Amino acid sequence: MKAVVETGGKQYYVTEGSVLYVEKLDKEPGTTYTFDKVVMLDDKVGTPYLTNVEVVADVEKNGKAKKIIIFKYNPKKKYRKTQGHRQPYTKLVIKSITVK
């Protein structure tokens, strides 16, 4: 089965066994997470979400992504600014997609 789920304001295309890196969730590694917003399942589209569909994932780890360098520059003004940012994430592995 294939599904489109929504979390953190983004939509992800998932199948059983796929790995997702989503925005940090308040779940500990080793627990399960159930997506409550399922937008699409195979060829069925929700308005806006489907009911009676459950997508379960295992939480593997929480961490931070690689550093992103933000560089601002104005020519002829002697203005330069460098900043860095590391976005926290949660790694999920999709365990099952079921219809109730």
C-alpha positions in Angstrom: 0.0 0.0 0.0 1.0 3.6 -0.7 -0.1 6.6 1.3 0.5 10.3 1.6 0.7 11.5 5.2 1.0 15.0 6.6 3.2 16.0 9.6 5.0 19.2 10.5 3.2 21.2 7.7 4.7 18.9 5.0 3.3 16.0 3.1 5.3 12.7 2.6 4.8 9.8 0.2 5.3 6.6 2.1 5.2 2.8 1.6 5.8 0.0 4.2 9.4 -0.1 5.1 10.3 3.4 3.9 12.4 5.8 6.0 11.4 9.4 6.8 13.3 12.3 8.3 10.6 14.6 9.7 10.7 17.7 11.9 11.4 16.8 15.6 8.6 15.0 17.3 8.2 14.6 21.1 8.7 10.8 21.0 11.5 8.7 22.5 13.4 6.3 20.3 12.0 2.8 20.4 8.4 3.9 20.6 5.7 3.9 17.9 4.1 6.9 16.2 0.7 6.9 14.5 0.0 9.5 11.8 -3.4 11.1 12.3 -3.5 13.0 9.1 -3.6 10.7 6.1 -4.2 12.6 2.9 -4.3 9.8 0.3 -4.3 6.0 0.3 -3.5 4.2 -3.0 -6.1 6.0 -5.3 -8.5 7.3 -2.6 -8.2 11.0 -1.8 -9.5 12.5 1.4 -11.4 15.8 1.8 -9.1 16.9 3.5 -8.1 13.7 5.4 -9.1 10.1 5.3 -10.7 8.4 8.2 -10.4 4.7 9.3 -6.8 4.6 7.9 -3.8 4.0 10.2 -0.2 4.5 9.4 2.2 3.3 12.1 5.9 4.1 12.3 8.7 3.2 14.6 10.8 6.1 16.0 14.4 5.2 15.5 16.4 8.3 16.6 16.3 12.0 17.2 19.2 14.1 16.0 20.3 17.2 14.1 20.9 17.5 10.4 24.1 18.9 8.8 24.8 22.6 9.3 23.3 25.0 6.8 25.4 28.1 6.2 23.4 31.3 5.7 25.4 34.1 4.1 24.0 37.6 3.6 25.9 40.1 1.5 25.2 43.6 0.1 27.6 44.7 -2.6 29.3 48.1 -2.2 28.1 48.5 1.4 30.8 46.5 3.3 28.0 44.3 4.8 28.6 40.6 5.3 26.9 38.3 7.8 27.4 34.6 8.3 25.1 32.4 10.3 24.7 28.7 10.8 21.7 26.5 11.6 21.2 22.8 12.4 17.6 21.6 12.1 16.5 18.9 14.6 14.8 15.8 13.1 13.2 12.5 14.0 13.9 9.4 11.9 10.8 7.2 11.3 10.5 3.8 9.7 7.0 3.0 8.4 5.9 -0.3 9.9 2.4 -0.7 8.6 -0.4 0.9 6.6 -3.9 -0.5 7.4 -7.5 0.2 6.7 -9.8 -0.2 9.7 
